[in-house]
């Protein structure tokens, strides 16, 4: 699997440091605005699961977790094919403070799909946190509250992100060699 890596864009240590900083900022913002109320975490699966797990372990606030599954990169796609809601297990978000967590913001389609759905459930507050935001006009135009890293407009995998459901378990965010992409197609 490591032979498939073209370039390590974000090493594991940099990710861990940034996740800790994001958790500290989210905690401070929540405590300042929500009077210690619990937090409802909504990760967008499957890509955000590793990021979400690491992030929430560093947030010392009572929380619940809802789930939302969206498909944007089916199979062997290297570009977003449009976001489609596959399932949700959110419960009642009315009056709750919600933190939506996603792995990557590239076309903005996933957030344009999910944020209105959550707002329609009338949360007390809704904040959005993404691990990665691509340097693309579509991504830069979508409002998010917390961004882990701004990255070049390249196809990346690792730390939860996949290609054809491979590479999620890599600890770093990386680009793949063309040979790896062909082999896993």
Steps between C-alpha positions, in 0.01 A plus 500: 500500500782745578640450150175656373579836662626771269536772764420548868307825510421503874697275735332337797675725755377818326147361488506411871623848596235671289221275631601593857493870410159466333363318806626776728339769282170313471494445876572867574239622251237259628557581865490874424170482311301203627519529881644150532213332314576166342620479143348289222770366269397408144782346296448444130588139440705323396787736430476705821498207742872502588520880521183509711626229737827682562330839531226409746742323736658842553175690564414481873130580459200272549396388153274281297575368154269483199596349167463614142626305198558680171655373178694745282783290355345165409743223412788613286409868470781755535258796494175549685206348314245702693394434856226254586361437848510126567380486861462697819461419867477842657222488754349828618734793435245762605658741748834315504845639426623308194850456362502356146831331417619417148828373363548718191343803340561502126186563293282607794225262392495296820466804726240658270301178537540436874506848659144592387377159618645567845375861510149378424522300825534832692818456701591770753826541307673332210873514438694324227849353530697353209841336514600607149391782269627495143633812332210520256244780457213260578656401832608849599147634446337265755479638855655276764592582857812285541754386240782262581712560191471681169651273234572516126234376260632143486334164555601380847448189712586385851380592847149386405497614138490226238534400140259221405475425875877447541758704697272629781736342753810696395602729790610781266314694229669409173477509122516175305718397212323463163588127512318461834191669362497271198562190717212575739251599227 
